Amino acid sequence: MEEDWWPDMMRDTASEDPWGEELVTVAEMAGYDDPMHPGQRILWSALVSPEDLASLGGNLRAFNHEVESTGRPGPRAAGALNPRFHISAFLDDRRVECEPLVLGWVNANRTAMMLDPRFAMTYGLMPRALGDGTVRWDDPAAPEFDVAIVDPPSVYENLKVSRARTRVSRSHLQDYLTLRGMHLVQVFYEYRSAVRDTAIQAALGGQDRRVERLLTREFDISTNRDGSYTAQVWGARVIAGPGTMPITADDLDNAGLAWPGIAESVTHGVARKFRLHDWIYVRDTVLAAYEGRSGFQVYPESGGVAFGGQWSVGHCERVGRDVIRAELKKLYEGTPDRVIRHWHAHAIVPGSHVQGEGAANMRNISVRASELVHAVVAIGEHLSALASALKLTERPGADLVGLDREFLNYNGWWSGPFVEPVTRHVPMDMSREAFLDRCLDLDKLAIESLAERHLRPMVRAIGAPEDSIDSFRGLKLLDRLACLAQVAVAGGLSLTTAGPEIVSRYHREGTKPAQPLTRLFALSDLRQIKGHRKQEIDARIEGALARFGIDTRAAAGGWGVTLDTVYDGAIEELTSVDATFAKALALIAED
């Protein structure tokens, strides 16, 4: 049997290139549910020194295919327990014990996997547990997420094994192997069955069973009573060894980075030669790594970012719709190399749309979010004044709309509750799913925060006790107040002294527009769309966006511009309603 021999049913294993993936599988428990090729797989990874690897003389089949441990302690002398994990190789009378990269143990037919804490500690990785039991390991300072992903325990039940893997960033593995001076060896066991297998049939040559020991693996192949074939393989393979250190020893100062619009490759030394207002330009997609992440502060007006007191990208300005320009010198002075590389990955060639006059004043997500916030704040203040005029309990605007001007002026307009999500970047190629998620964020800020318990008494106090508004929530109550204010302004009437007449005219003649907050109602509809069937979703989105004057066919290339229009429509509507409240309050003051 040749060294490269494999059964037909295991050709996928033979052709695997584990190091070819960005996330390398370093441990796996799996059952094959394919009825044509049922089976099971066990895979773990060991760190092996060059000396131990050389001593094996290429005889990788000497490795055991599982992580061994001391196991749970039984009766023994106090102080005698020495918990440890290892993957062993047996050759002649020697036993070589190697470190597992992933620790593992079994209990109640469950196999747990645990990333070696020494690896996690080396890069300061922090665990992030998901609801399904998956643990993802992040480097929050970089920021770099999903450096390692560990699945929930594998379960053996009803003769089936659920799949569980541990995957680790290839760059971090390469770095770690180099720092440790180790090779990464995958050890594995695989069992497969098949109705026919020409390679096994030829290898058996009429025998019922054959055991063959090759240099890197051992096969046990056989034919079954029903004429089908079974194959088992135990083996190991070296997938990587010491080399570069892409994480620990970034070569930024040797090779530098080629920035669009900058003639020379930029290292730290070169960056020091630049002056103030020597800009580089990046898409604001660069902010996706920081937005909504604990520990990071994103400044929407400038596009700057800070990570605690450790580093910051300051001296930034927003230009155009979705571009940030940053001073090159300050970027290199204030951030780790990995942050510089992250910003470089989003660099663009600066054109007239970001360098020309007026580029800094174009409408971007920060401008839109700020206008939205201030429109909501202004409505809250006018509603507060109206409540006072109606002799109701005095309440600040924050009690009515959830935002307080004094707090925002002191802390920044982006610091209010539910504000941060609506300040996040809006890519042109935004998916429909992300668009709907943002509509939910807008709803939480502008609609859900409306306090119906305070708005309902205001509607009734104007003079409509017979009005059926018990079922109204916050948005409908605000819309009704806006309608009554429209009638008051149109007729020159005071909401405090002519309430019954205003209500009568409203029910008799209506208002123009009939629904002052029609776009906010459409926004509310958009946030409730998820969970419906696809055809219903399509129709509901089309109907809601029609109230914004938007044709959904315009979103074929992405939903970014559509979202811009939704922001602008909501801002325009809130501003118009606020102006109506201001005029109604002026009539009250004149009365």
Phi and psi in degrees as a GROMACS rama.xvg file:
@    title "Ramachandran Plot"
@    xaxis  label "Phi"
@    yaxis  label "Psi"
@TYPE xy
-72.0747  157.215  GLU-2
-62.4014  -27.9444  GLU-3
-95.317  15.4193  ASP-4
-73.4612  138.465  TRP-5
-143.507  147.593  TRP-6
-64.6982  154.946  PRO-7
-58.4839  -38.5214  ASP-8
-69.4959  -11.3816  MET-9
-113.905  18.9081  MET-10
-61.8504  -30.933  ARG-11
-65.1675  -37.2586  ASP-12
-67.2256  -40.7176  THR-13
-63.4577  -32.5896  ALA-14
-93.4259  2.5112  SER-15
-62.9831  146.457  GLU-16
-129.274  78.6199  ASP-17
-59.8115  -32.1778  PRO-18
-77.5762  -9.48847  TRP-19
-79.3052  -6.52569  GLY-20
-97.0658  146.069  GLU-21
-63.5965  -36.8588  GLU-22
-108.417  111.754  LEU-23
-86.695  129.153  VAL-24
-74.5748  117.347  THR-25
-112.411  -5.21292  VAL-26
-158.016  143.587  ALA-27
-158.887  137.173  GLU-28
-122.746  127.312  MET-29
-151.071  146.416  ALA-30
-114.592  140.243  GLY-31
-95.4449  117.3  TYR-32
-91.8847  -2.26075  ASP-33
-60.2166  116.587  ASP-34
-62.8054  -22.5071  PRO-35
-80.2754  -27.2711  MET-36
-140.27  64.6959  HIS-37
-66.4892  159.525  PRO-38
165.363  -164.197  GLY-39
-148.945  153.708  GLN-40
-137.778  140.065  ARG-41
-130.054  129.926  ILE-42
-143.989  132.744  LEU-43
-135.793  170.051  TRP-44
-129.326  138.7  SER-45
-119.182  146.821  ALA-46
-94.3475  119.616  LEU-47
-123.176  130.292  VAL-48
-70.956  155.074  SER-49
-57.2  -35.8736  PRO-50
-66.6024  -46.3247  GLU-51
-65.5582  -38.6183  ASP-52
-65.0639  -42.1062  LEU-53
-66.0258  -34.1891  ALA-54
-66.9668  -20.8691  SER-55
-80.6473  -14.0556  LEU-56
59.3336  33.4683  GLY-57
81.9494  -1.04843  GLY-58
-81.9414  74.3991  ASN-59
-75.348  -15.6598  LEU-60
-67.243  -8.41415  ARG-61
-70.4005  -16.3317  ALA-62
-74.8427  140.386  PHE-63
-73.024  152.289  ASN-64
-96.957  9.38454  HIS-65
-132.539  159.577  GLU-66
-80.2702  124.735  VAL-67
-98.808  149.228  GLU-68
-145.993  170.586  SER-69
-71.7216  -16.8176  THR-70
75.8334  176.875  GLY-71
-70.9417  139.021  ARG-72
-70.0896  137.779  PRO-73
-102.132  -167.132  GLY-74
-61.8813  121.884  PRO-75
-159.235  170.842  ARG-76
-67.3062  144.295  ALA-77
-59.6989  137.93  ALA-78
83.4104  1.91158  GLY-79
-92.1666  -8.92644  ALA-80
-79.5911  132.974  LEU-81
-131.991  83.2563  ASN-82
-63.2522  130.872  PRO-83
-160.297  161.481  ARG-84
-125.483  148.116  PHE-85
-162.41  157.701  HIS-86
-117.713  123.365  ILE-87
-106.514  151.098  SER-88
-119.549  135.895  ALA-89
-117.05  121.402  PHE-90
-139.915  118.426  LEU-91
56.3293  -121.751  ASP-92
-103.362  13.7858  ASP-93
-103.693  151.332  ARG-94
-129.535  122.528  ARG-95
-108.717  119.704  VAL-96
-99.352  130.572  GLU-97
-123.874  156.082  CYS-98
-74.7432  133.041  GLU-99
-81.7994  140.449  PRO-100
-76.2832  -27.3286  LEU-101
-124.583  125.072  VAL-102
-81.6363  149.715  LEU-103
-151.941  150.754  GLY-104
-156.483  163.589  TRP-105
-121.23  138.909  VAL-106
-155.07  129.36  ASN-107
52.718  46.919  ALA-108
63.385  23.0488  ASN-109
-120.239  134.773  ARG-110
-109.607  116.369  THR-111
-93.2744  147.649  ALA-112
-122.902  141.427  MET-113
-141.059  122.451  MET-114
-60.2842  134.392  LEU-115
-55.9968  121.035  ASP-116
-57.7186  -26.9831  PRO-117
-66.7533  -37.9076  ARG-118
-66.5373  -47.3973  PHE-119
-60.9629  -41.5909  ALA-120
-64.4971  -37.6658  MET-121
-56.3757  -35.6968  THR-122
-109.78  10.6192  TYR-123
62.6113  33.1534  GLY-124
-72.4207  141.228  LEU-125
-113.685  133.905  MET-126
-76.7854  144.012  PRO-127
-131.536  108.594  ARG-128
-87.3822  132.623  ALA-129
-97.4589  167.567  LEU-130
-65.0397  -25.8241  GLY-131
-88.0476  4.31847  ASP-132
98.1588  -6.57058  GLY-133
-69.0542  142.08  THR-134
-117.741  121.859  VAL-135
-109.173  138.208  ARG-136
-108.995  125.917  TRP-137
-121.613  153.614  ASP-138
-105.388  93.0962  ASP-139
-67.9095  -23.9088  PRO-140
-75.8467  -24.562  ALA-141
-65.4415  -48.6211  ALA-142
-82.1005  147.814  PRO-143
-143.531  123.95  GLU-144
-113.554  153.788  PHE-145
60.6151  41.5  ASP-146
-62.4145  -34.8152  VAL-147
-141.797  145.688  ALA-148
-130.251  122.313  ILE-149
-115.48  120.033  VAL-150
-74.3281  162.79  ASP-151
-61.0129  162.473  PRO-152
-55.1325  145.256  PRO-153
-77.0596  139.208  SER-154
-116.035  129.325  VAL-155
-99.4883  115.861  TYR-156
-152.795  136.123  GLU-157
53.4253  44.5234  ASN-158
63.0463  19.8998  LEU-159
-125.135  149.231  LYS-160
-116.559  122.894  VAL-161
-76.3847  147.714  SER-162
-77.7656  137.873  ARG-163
-145.32  136.428  ALA-164
-135.204  158.217  ARG-165
-122.095  124.537  THR-166
-122.021  142.08  ARG-167
-133.351  142.972  VAL-168
-53.2614  128.427  SER-169
-61.895  -38.6466  ARG-170
-63.1284  -42.1887  SER-171
-68.7304  -37.7261  HIS-172
-62.1243  -46.2268  LEU-173
-60.3109  -43.0686  GLN-174
-61.1459  -45.6789  ASP-175
-67.1663  -41.3932  TYR-176
-61.4139  -38.4575  LEU-177
-69.9266  -44.2009  THR-178
-60.507  -38.7217  LEU-179
-87.0768  -15.3685  ARG-180
66.3638  42.201  GLY-181
-123.073  160.57  MET-182
-105.167  148.868  HIS-183
-100.584  120.156  LEU-184
-118.296  122.92  VAL-185
-87.5298  128.784  GLN-186
-110.767  140.085  VAL-187
-149.215  157.895  PHE-188
-134.543  139.18  TYR-189
-143.043  138.233  GLU-190
-124.272  128.873  TYR-191
-140.053  151.898  ARG-192
-129.554  152.247  SER-193
-154.261  151.175  ALA-194
-64.1605  -39.6121  VAL-195
-142.247  150.81  ARG-196
-156.403  103.497  ASP-197
-65.9975  -32.2123  THR-198
-66.8807  -42.4955  ALA-199
-68.5914  -42.3812  ILE-200
-56.7848  -43.6745  GLN-201
-68.5525  -38.5005  ALA-202
-69.2006  -35.2906  ALA-203
-70.361  -34.5372  LEU-204
55.7489  39.0262  GLY-205
94.7198  -10.7236  GLY-206
-77.5379  159.632  GLN-207
-83.2358  -29.6852  ASP-208
-151.634  148.664  ARG-209
-147.429  134.003  ARG-210
-112.784  124.516  VAL-211
-128.664  128.954  GLU-212
-105.801  111.1  ARG-213
-95.8742  -179.319  LEU-214
-70.3456  -39.0221  LEU-215
-104.526  -8.76749  THR-216
-160.663  164.481  ARG-217
-125.653  133.345  GLU-218
-110.454  143.699  PHE-219
-127.377  105.501  ASP-220
-116.537  146.944  ILE-221
-156.666  162.515  SER-222
-109.007  143.302  THR-223
-98.7915  170.16  ASN-224
-60.414  -32.4685  ARG-225
-84.9148  6.3972  ASP-226
89.38  -4.07189  GLY-227
-79.9694  176.149  SER-228
-125.295  151.279  TYR-229
-130.636  140.974  THR-230
-136.129  136.979  ALA-231
-124.66  142.772  GLN-232
-138.12  135.285  VAL-233
-118.002  131.723  TRP-234
-168.664  -174.241  GLY-235
-153.361  158.064  ALA-236
-149.105  139.805  ARG-237
-84.9393  121.308  VAL-238
-108.549  -15.2697  ILE-239
-167.155  162.07  ALA-240
-148.38  -173.252  GLY-241
-58.2263  146.806  PRO-242
-167.519  -114.835  GLY-243
-86.8617  171.982  THR-244
-125.004  76.819  MET-245
-66.3199  -18.2833  PRO-246
-97.8004  -50.7379  ILE-247
-76.4596  -39.2104  THR-248
-118.889  72.092  ALA-249
-62.4568  132.403  ASP-250
-91.9729  26.8427  ASP-251
-56.0228  -37.5288  LEU-252
-79.141  -10.7859  ASP-253
-92.9716  -52.4706  ASN-254
-89.534  -32.8636  ALA-255
71.6566  -177.303  GLY-256
-128.048  139.941  LEU-257
-90.8573  107.338  ALA-258
-93.8618  133.684  TRP-259
-55.9679  130.802  PRO-260
88.5404  -7.47473  GLY-261
-108.016  127.36  ILE-262
-68.7543  -38.2297  ALA-263
-109.412  158.37  GLU-264
-67.3508  134.294  SER-265
-103.337  116.912  VAL-266
-105.734  -179.707  THR-267
-61.0685  -40.1984  HIS-268
-63.8293  -42.3921  GLY-269
-66.3174  -40.1185  VAL-270
-61.2352  -32.681  ALA-271
-64.7022  -20.6169  ARG-272
-79.3849  -16.106  LYS-273
-76.7828  161.636  PHE-274
-110.617  175.837  ARG-275
-60.5292  142.92  LEU-276
68.8642  19.6546  HIS-277
-89.1214  102.49  ASP-278
-96.7486  150.71  TRP-279
-117.319  154.483  ILE-280
-121.004  133.264  TYR-281
-135.375  151.767  VAL-282
-66.9054  146.662  ARG-283
-73.6859  2.2598  ASP-284
-60.8633  -17.8313  THR-285
-58.034  -24.6634  VAL-286
-78.9259  -12.2179  LEU-287
-58.7589  -30.9879  ALA-288
-71.3206  -15.9906  ALA-289
-113.243  -28.7645  TYR-290
-63.9456  129.08  GLU-291
75.8502  5.90574  GLY-292
-96.7498  135.552  ARG-293
-61.4479  136.874  SER-294
95.8167  -18.5602  GLY-295
-101.363  141.494  PHE-296
-115.851  116.274  GLN-297
-103.993  128.501  VAL-298
-99.1605  101.332  TYR-299
-62.1985  -31.3829  PRO-300
-66.9418  -37.9554  GLU-301
-102.596  -23.5541  SER-302
85.1293  7.84406  GLY-303
-75.8103  160.973  GLY-304
-138.276  143.364  VAL-305
-134.687  145.033  ALA-306
-117.843  96.7658  PHE-307
51.5142  -136.447  GLY-308
-102.141  16.7046  GLY-309
-88.6713  -44.8595  GLN-310
-158.78  163.754  TRP-311
-153.942  149.736  SER-312
-108.587  98.0855  VAL-313
-109.128  -162.249  GLY-314
50.9048  49.3207  HIS-315
-117.227  159.616  CYS-316
-144.942  144.276  GLU-317
-84.0582  135.696  ARG-318
-135.874  143.998  VAL-319
66.4011  -166.163  GLY-320
-73.5868  -40.6116  ARG-321
-145.523  37.4231  ASP-322
-124.866  143.999  VAL-323
-119.003  134.183  ILE-324
-110.46  137.368  ARG-325
-128.988  147.04  ALA-326
-71.0191  122.918  GLU-327
-60.0939  -44.1524  LEU-328
-60.4762  -44.1068  LYS-329
-71.1635  -33.2792  LYS-330
-60.1656  -44.9811  LEU-331
-73.292  -28.016  TYR-332
-75.5641  -33.5604  GLU-333
-108.196  5.09593  GLY-334
-137.63  156.394  THR-335
-66.2646  161.472  PRO-336
-58.9392  -38.092  ASP-337
-66.325  -30.7695  ARG-338
-69.8508  -41.3123  VAL-339
-59.6592  -44.0169  ILE-340
-64.0956  -36.5488  ARG-341
-62.8786  -44.9085  HIS-342
-67.2486  -35.989  TRP-343
-63.1563  -33.5748  HIS-344
-65.0818  -16.6755  ALA-345
-110.054  11.8638  HIS-346
-69.5343  148.46  ALA-347
-131.918  160.911  ILE-348
-75.9198  121.465  VAL-349
-71.3323  127.518  PRO-350
-112.417  -175.248  GLY-351
-63.7436  -24.8664  SER-352
-69.5305  -15.6789  HIS-353
-120.185  -7.33872  VAL-354
-111.491  -17.3443  GLN-355
-75.8296  173.274  GLY-356
-62.685  138.317  GLU-357
86.9245  -6.48379  GLY-358
-61.738  -34.8478  ALA-359
-74.29  -13.8156  ALA-360
-105.171  4.81999  ASN-361
-68.2558  154.341  MET-362
-72.7605  120.041  ARG-363
-125.205  -177.803  ASN-364
-63.2178  -31.3194  ILE-365
-67.9596  -44.2145  SER-366
-60.2262  -46.0565  VAL-367
-64.3751  -45.8792  ARG-368
-64.287  -40.2548  ALA-369
-63.5733  -44.8611  SER-370
-62.5502  -39.3378  GLU-371
-63.0419  -47.6934  LEU-372
-59.8719  -46.9073  VAL-373
-69.4852  -30.1019  HIS-374
-66.4787  -42.3774  ALA-375
-64.1364  -41.9691  VAL-376
-61.2356  -45.0645  VAL-377
-62.4141  -41.293  ALA-378
-62.5076  -41.4043  ILE-379
-59.5095  -40.8386  GLY-380
-68.4729  -39.422  GLU-381
-69.8003  -36.702  HIS-382
-64.6207  -37.4468  LEU-383
-62.2236  -42.441  SER-384
-66.0358  -37.9502  ALA-385
-66.4028  -41.4287  LEU-386
-60.3032  -41.0574  ALA-387
-64.7242  -41.9317  SER-388
-65.2924  -30.4272  ALA-389
-83.7208  8.01999  LEU-390
63.339  29.7182  LYS-391
-91.9622  170.399  LEU-392
-56.7319  127.497  THR-393
-67.5022  129.902  GLU-394
-135.366  138.783  ARG-395
-69.4118  160.507  PRO-396
-57.2473  -31.9958  GLY-397
-61.8986  -31.5947  ALA-398
-69.9908  -22.0555  ASP-399
-95.9784  -36.1486  LEU-400
-124.95  -2.97978  VAL-401
87.0974  0.54409  GLY-402
-127.328  138.081  LEU-403
-118.431  123.867  ASP-404
-62.6037  -42.1697  ARG-405
-61.2085  -43.6559  GLU-406
-62.8165  -44.0815  PHE-407
-68.3036  -37.7278  LEU-408
-63.5462  -35.0699  ASN-409
-80.8769  -40.7824  TYR-410
-100.919  -10.8499  ASN-411
106.472  135.41  GLY-412
-61.1228  -21.342  TRP-413
-83.8919  2.52302  TRP-414
-95.406  -3.54396  SER-415
-73.0044  165.269  GLY-416
-61.6783  134.826  PRO-417
68.4626  8.98826  PHE-418
-84.7697  -42.2233  VAL-419
-53.1913  -44.5296  GLU-420
-60.0328  -29.7482  PRO-421
-83.1644  -4.82197  VAL-422
-93.5138  -5.21303  THR-423
-70.6197  153.9  ARG-424
-59.5084  153.247  HIS-425
-123.615  97.1632  VAL-426
-68.0943  148.104  PRO-427
-60.1399  -36.9734  MET-428
-91.6374  27.4109  ASP-429
-52.7035  137.276  MET-430
-75.1546  161.601  SER-431
-64.4156  -36.599  ARG-432
-61.7834  -44.2767  GLU-433
-66.8762  -35.2502  ALA-434
-61.1037  -45.8414  PHE-435
-66.7559  -35.4094  LEU-436
-61.6474  -40.8981  ASP-437
-69.488  -34.0011  ARG-438
-60.6503  -36.9652  CYS-439
-63.727  -41.8822  LEU-440
-62.2438  -41.4187  ASP-441
-64.4395  -39.5394  LEU-442
-62.1256  -43.3606  ASP-443
-61.348  -36.2831  LYS-444
-76.7236  -49.8822  LEU-445
-96.675  -18.1579  ALA-446
-119.471  -54.2532  ILE-447
-62.0242  -26.397  GLU-448
-78.414  -9.12217  SER-449
-66.5452  125.997  LEU-450
-89.612  97.1835  ALA-451
-63.6263  -30.0064  GLU-452
-66.0255  -21.179  ARG-453
-100.641  -26.703  HIS-454
-77.4024  -33.9881  LEU-455
-62.4069  -45.3316  ARG-456
-60.5656  -28.5104  PRO-457
-69.165  -42.6152  MET-458
-61.6984  -43.558  VAL-459
-69.4718  -35.5035  ARG-460
-67.5812  -23.4855  ALA-461
-67.2078  -25.7996  ILE-462
130.564  34.6775  GLY-463
-129.909  57.5389  ALA-464
-64.5517  -23.6808  PRO-465
-83.2429  -8.90879  GLU-466
-67.9514  135.606  ASP-467
-88.1348  90.6736  SER-468
-121.515  10.705  ILE-469
-61.027  -32.0241  ASP-470
-85.502  -4.49264  SER-471
-71.791  137.505  PHE-472
-98.464  -170.806  ARG-473
-56.3149  -46.7703  GLY-474
-67.1884  -42.2855  LEU-475
-65.4041  -36.5767  LYS-476
-66.4832  -42.4392  LEU-477
-64.2449  -41.0367  LEU-478
-62.7673  -40.4439  ASP-479
-64.2111  -41.8008  ARG-480
-61.6709  -39.8577  LEU-481
-65.1215  -39.1998  ALA-482
-62.8889  -45.7872  CYS-483
-64.3822  -36.8139  LEU-484
-65.745  -37.2685  ALA-485
-62.0406  -44.617  GLN-486
-62.3354  -42.4441  VAL-487
-62.0743  -45.411  ALA-488
-65.965  -42.7289  VAL-489
-62.8437  -34.7815  ALA-490
-100.017  0.636192  GLY-491
64.9936  35.4327  GLY-492
-106.251  153.646  LEU-493
-93.8842  132.096  SER-494
-65.9386  -20.7828  LEU-495
-90.5164  -25.6295  THR-496
-116.474  -17.9394  THR-497
-118.222  29.0481  ALA-498
-56.3472  -51.5732  GLY-499
-57.7695  -40.6446  PRO-500
-66.4595  -39.9511  GLU-501
-62.3804  -44.2858  ILE-502
-64.7315  -41.6345  VAL-503
-61.8273  -46.4211  SER-504
-62.9966  -37.5566  ARG-505
-60.5583  -47.7284  TYR-506
-72.5364  -28.0678  HIS-507
-85.3046  -39.7654  ARG-508
-115.972  -16.5246  GLU-509
73.725  -166.598  GLY-510
-137.575  167.546  THR-511
-128.329  115.455  LYS-512
-73.0044  156.406  PRO-513
-63.8957  -33.7686  ALA-514
-127.956  93.1597  GLN-515
-57.043  -27.9458  PRO-516
-110.166  40.3766  LEU-517
-61.0484  -34.2196  THR-518
-72.5586  -35.1155  ARG-519
-68.9228  -33.2604  LEU-520
-64.7334  -38.4607  PHE-521
-64.2648  -39.8775  ALA-522
-62.2434  -40.6364  LEU-523
-62.7158  -37.7833  SER-524
-64.9876  -39.9595  ASP-525
-62.9542  -38.0604  LEU-526
-72.1454  -15.5498  ARG-527
-99.5938  5.43833  GLN-528
-73.3727  -35.6191  ILE-529
-56.3827  143.823  LYS-530
97.5316  -11.4339  GLY-531
-87.1354  167.088  HIS-532
-69.2039  156.063  ARG-533
-55.9031  -46.4465  LYS-534
-61.6879  -39.372  GLN-535
-65.4  -40.8359  GLU-536
-60.6876  -47.6388  ILE-537
-57.1215  -46.9133  ASP-538
-67.3417  -39.798  ALA-539
-67.7259  -41.1739  ARG-540
-63.1885  -44.8299  ILE-541
-60.561  -43.2039  GLU-542
-67.2505  -41.4686  GLY-543
-66.3539  -44.2546  ALA-544
-70.4812  -25.0865  LEU-545
-60.1549  -31.565  ALA-546
-72.0613  -15.4602  ARG-547
-93.5763  -1.51315  PHE-548
77.1169  27.6964  GLY-549
-110.469  132.996  ILE-550
-95.9134  121.226  ASP-551
-61.7808  -19.6814  THR-552
-65.1395  -20.802  ARG-553
-71.4755  -12.8685  ALA-554
-93.8016  13.7056  ALA-555
-58.9325  -34.3736  ALA-556
-93.1557  4.96386  GLY-557
138.428  157.254  GLY-558
-99.5688  11.2942  TRP-559
-64.891  -49.658  GLY-560
-65.7547  -36.5718  VAL-561
-59.4225  -42.6973  THR-562
-65.9523  -38.4543  LEU-563
-53.2577  -45.4306  ASP-564
-66.2844  -36.6219  THR-565
-63.5396  -46.2398  VAL-566
-55.6471  -52.5743  TYR-567
-61.6511  -39.9336  ASP-568
-65.5627  -41.9069  GLY-569
-65.4837  -40.7331  ALA-570
-63.4905  -47.0701  ILE-571
-58.8426  -42.723  GLU-572
-68.1145  -45.4236  GLU-573
-64.086  -39.6282  LEU-574
-64.494  -40.5086  THR-575
-64.5105  -44.6437  SER-576
-64.0072  -39.8835  VAL-577
-61.6904  -40.9987  ASP-578
-62.9396  -37.4461  ALA-579
-64.159  -43.1619  THR-580
-61.0637  -40.5733  PHE-581
-61.7168  -42.53  ALA-582
-66.8765  -39.0531  LYS-583
-65.1573  -38.6349  ALA-584
-66.419  -35.3979  LEU-585
-63.6952  -38.7368  ALA-586
-65.251  -36.7291  LEU-587
-63.1872  -41.5532  ILE-588
-65.5289  -31.667  ALA-589
-77.8956  -21.9611  GLU-590
